[in-house]
Amino acid sequence: MNSEFLLAIPSMPELLVILAIVLILFGGASKIPQLMGSFGKGIKNFKKSLKEDEEELNSQKKIDKESDS
């Protein structure tokens, strides 16, 4: 009986398909591009911040090397 219950629970890919269908039906198809645009901007901002932090760290290392010499 326990194995039958476990088979009835949807797995992650099935849940994602269900979520996509719900978003399309209730959120409207016009909001999905807007959502993806915001998601893309967030990723771009995150990468920019990582690059700035890396550049700052490298410049700090350079300053530390020069002061040790």
MDTraj code that builds the backbone (N, CA, C; nanometers):
import mdtraj as md
import numpy as np

residues = "MET ASN SER GLU PHE LEU LEU ALA ILE PRO SER MET PRO GLU LEU LEU VAL ILE LEU ALA ILE VAL LEU ILE LEU PHE GLY GLY ALA SER LYS ILE PRO GLN LEU MET GLY SER PHE GLY LYS GLY ILE LYS ASN PHE LYS LYS SER LEU LYS GLU ASP GLU GLU GLU LEU ASN SER GLN LYS LYS ILE ASP LYS GLU SER ASP SER".split()
xyz = np.array([
    [0.0822, -0.1196, 0.0000],
    [0.0000, 0.0000, 0.0000],
    [0.0864, 0.1259, 0.0000],
    [0.1988, 0.1253, 0.0676],
    [0.2855, 0.2430, 0.0690],
    [0.3435, 0.2729, -0.0681],
    [0.3785, 0.1691, -0.1454],
    [0.4351, 0.1933, -0.2783],
    [0.3313, 0.2537, -0.3718],
    [0.2050, 0.2184, -0.3563],
    [0.1003, 0.2784, -0.4387],
    [0.0848, 0.4269, -0.4076],
    [0.0992, 0.4617, -0.2807],
    [0.0886, 0.6016, -0.2408],
    [0.2052, 0.6823, -0.2976],
    [0.3249, 0.6261, -0.2950],
    [0.4413, 0.6967, -0.3464],
    [0.4332, 0.7188, -0.4967],
    [0.3707, 0.6284, -0.5689],
    [0.3563, 0.6444, -0.7128],
    [0.2574, 0.7555, -0.7478],
    [0.1685, 0.7877, -0.6566],
    [0.0677, 0.8900, -0.6824],
    [0.1222, 1.0318, -0.6640],
    [0.2368, 1.0471, -0.5961],
    [0.2948, 1.1789, -0.5735],
    [0.3705, 1.2215, -0.6998],
    [0.3383, 1.3377, -0.7551],
    [0.4084, 1.3818, -0.8770],
    [0.5544, 1.4164, -0.8470],
    [0.6412, 1.3862, -0.9433],
    [0.7831, 1.4165, -0.9275],
    [0.8086, 1.5616, -0.9683],
    [0.9326, 1.6058, -0.9574],
    [0.9670, 1.7453, -0.9845],
    [0.9346, 1.7871, -1.1291],
    [0.9721, 1.7100, -1.2316],
    [0.9361, 1.7545, -1.3680],
    [0.7850, 1.7659, -1.3885],
    [0.7098, 1.6755, -1.3300],
    [0.5642, 1.6821, -1.3418],
    [0.5097, 1.8067, -1.2718],
    [0.5674, 1.8406, -1.1569],
    [0.5240, 1.9608, -1.0851],
    [0.5557, 2.0866, -1.1656],
    [0.6702, 2.0877, -1.2339],
    [0.7052, 2.2036, -1.3157],
    [0.6096, 2.2212, -1.4332],
    [0.5688, 2.1112, -1.4949],
    [0.4723, 2.1187, -1.6047],
    [0.3380, 2.1702, -1.5532],
    [0.2950, 2.1214, -1.4397],
    [0.1692, 2.1666, -1.3804],
    [0.1766, 2.3152, -1.3474],
    [0.2896, 2.3583, -1.2909],
    [0.3077, 2.4992, -1.2574],
    [0.3044, 2.5862, -1.3824],
    [0.3671, 2.5409, -1.4897],
    [0.3667, 2.6164, -1.6156],
    [0.2251, 2.6301, -1.6699],
    [0.1485, 2.5228, -1.6633],
    [0.0097, 2.5275, -1.7116],
    [-0.0731, 2.6241, -1.6272],
    [-0.0567, 2.6200, -1.4970],
    [-0.1300, 2.7102, -1.4077],
    [-0.0926, 2.8552, -1.4368],
    [0.0375, 2.8816, -1.4584],
    [0.0797, 3.0184, -1.4905],
    [0.0175, 3.0679, -1.6195],
    [0.0123, 2.9823, -1.7182],
    [-0.0456, 3.0226, -1.8470],
    [-0.1948, 3.0474, -1.8337],
    [-0.2641, 2.9606, -1.7606],
    [-0.4093, 2.9744, -1.7484],
    [-0.4496, 3.0931, -1.6624],
    [-0.3852, 3.1098, -1.5474],
    [-0.4290, 3.2122, -1.4526],
    [-0.3463, 3.3398, -1.4578],
    [-0.2201, 3.3293, -1.4947],
    [-0.1349, 3.4469, -1.4999],
    [-0.1433, 3.5185, -1.6323],
    [-0.1871, 3.4481, -1.7317],
    [-0.1950, 3.5073, -1.8644],
    [-0.0643, 3.4881, -1.9390],
    [-0.0745, 3.4630, -2.0664],
    [0.0443, 3.4386, -2.1482],
    [0.1272, 3.5656, -2.1651],
    [0.0660, 3.6813, -2.1468],
    [0.1397, 3.8069, -2.1652],
    [0.2349, 3.8352, -2.0499],
    [0.2106, 3.7770, -1.9345],
    [0.2955, 3.8045, -1.8193],
    [0.4216, 3.7191, -1.8181],
    [0.4230, 3.6104, -1.8903],
    [0.5395, 3.5215, -1.8902],
    [0.6621, 3.5917, -1.9500],
    [0.6524, 3.6602, -2.0650],
    [0.7710, 3.7312, -2.1157],
    [0.8198, 3.8393, -2.0190],
    [0.7263, 3.9047, -1.9535],
    [0.7621, 4.0065, -1.8553],
    [0.8372, 3.9423, -1.7388],
    [0.7914, 3.8269, -1.6943],
    [0.8565, 3.7547, -1.5851],
    [0.9961, 3.7099, -1.6261],
    [1.0097, 3.6574, -1.7471],
    [1.1402, 3.6113, -1.7962],
    [1.2357, 3.7294, -1.8154],
    [1.1821, 3.8441, -1.8567],
    [1.2656, 3.9637, -1.8705],
    [1.3226, 4.0071, -1.7369],
    [1.2394, 4.0044, -1.6350],
    [1.2857, 4.0391, -1.5002],
    [1.3886, 3.9393, -1.4510],
    [1.3664, 3.8136, -1.4814],
    [1.4605, 3.7082, -1.4427],
    [1.5951, 3.7300, -1.5114],
    [1.5928, 3.7635, -1.6397],
    [1.7158, 3.7889, -1.7145],
    [1.7917, 3.9094, -1.6610],
    [1.7182, 4.0155, -1.6267],
    [1.7825, 4.1336, -1.5685],
    [1.8479, 4.1006, -1.4356],
    [1.7827, 4.0158, -1.3574],
    [1.8394, 3.9749, -1.2293],
    [1.9689, 3.8974, -1.2465],
    [1.9714, 3.8082, -1.3438],
    [2.0927, 3.7302, -1.3706],
    [2.2044, 3.8226, -1.4193],
    [2.1701, 3.9167, -1.5075],
    [2.2694, 4.0105, -1.5593],
    [2.3278, 4.0948, -1.4461],
    [2.2424, 4.1404, -1.3562],
    [2.2866, 4.2195, -1.2419],
    [2.3771, 4.1377, -1.1502],
    [2.3432, 4.0120, -1.1292],
    [2.4223, 3.9233, -1.0442],
    [2.5617, 3.9024, -1.1030],
    [2.5692, 3.8769, -1.2343],
    [2.6984, 3.8569, -1.3000],
    [2.7828, 3.9848, -1.2939],
    [2.7182, 4.0997, -1.3114],
    [2.7888, 4.2269, -1.3047],
    [2.8483, 4.2474, -1.1654],
    [2.7725, 4.2146, -1.0630],
    [2.8210, 4.2286, -0.9257],
    [2.9380, 4.1353, -0.8993],
    [2.9307, 4.0123, -0.9506],
    [3.0419, 3.9186, -0.9334],
    [3.1685, 3.9718, -0.9993],
    [3.1546, 4.0267, -1.1201],
    [3.2693, 4.0799, -1.1924],
    [3.3300, 4.1985, -1.1176],
    [3.2458, 4.2876, -1.0658],
    [3.2946, 4.4031, -0.9906],
    [3.3676, 4.3598, -0.8641],
    [3.3138, 4.2602, -0.7943],
    [3.3791, 4.2104, -0.6735],
    [3.5143, 4.1477, -0.7057],
    [3.5205, 4.0750, -0.8170],
    [3.6458, 4.0118, -0.8571],
    [3.7505, 4.1179, -0.8927],
    [3.7087, 4.2221, -0.9647],
    [3.8002, 4.3298, -0.9999],
    [3.8490, 4.4026, -0.8753],
    [3.7606, 4.4246, -0.7803],
    [3.7977, 4.4915, -0.6563],
    [3.8975, 4.4078, -0.5773],
    [3.8750, 4.2771, -0.5733],
    [3.9651, 4.1868, -0.5028],
    [4.1025, 4.1859, -0.5697],
    [4.1051, 4.1815, -0.7031],
    [4.2321, 4.1824, -0.7750],
    [4.3085, 4.3119, -0.7524],
    [4.2380, 4.4250, -0.7526],
    [4.3057, 4.5526, -0.7292],
    [4.3577, 4.5599, -0.5862],
    [4.2855, 4.5039, -0.4924],
    [4.3305, 4.5031, -0.3533],
    [4.4553, 4.4152, -0.3380],
    [4.4579, 4.3011, -0.4088],
    [4.5759, 4.2137, -0.4053],
    [4.6967, 4.2861, -0.4633],
    [4.6734, 4.3621, -0.5723],
    [4.7817, 4.4359, -0.6363],
    [4.8383, 4.5408, -0.5409],
    [4.7503, 4.6100, -0.4700],
    [4.7929, 4.7122, -0.3734],
    [4.8715, 4.6465, -0.2600],
    [4.8243, 4.5316, -0.2120],
    [4.8943, 4.4612, -0.1047],
    [5.0333, 4.4151, -0.1476],
    [5.0462, 4.3686, -0.2727],
    [5.1766, 4.3250, -0.3241],
    [5.2731, 4.4429, -0.3311],
    [5.2247, 4.5575, -0.3780],
    [5.3091, 4.6752, -0.3908],
    [5.3533, 4.7260, -0.2568],
    [5.2690, 4.7180, -0.1553],
    [5.3047, 4.7672, -0.0228],
    [5.4019, 4.6705, 0.0473],
    [5.3992, 4.5428, 0.0127],
    [5.4916, 4.4469, 0.0717],
    [5.6315, 4.4603, 0.0148],
    [5.6428, 4.5125, -0.1051],
    [5.7735, 4.5227, -0.1724],
    [5.8602, 4.6287, -0.1134],
])
top = md.Topology()
chain = top.add_chain()
for i, resn in enumerate(residues, 1):
    res = top.add_residue(resn, chain, resSeq=i)
    for name in ("N", "CA", "C"):
        top.add_atom(name, md.element.get_by_symbol(name[0]), res)
traj = md.Trajectory(xyz[None], top)
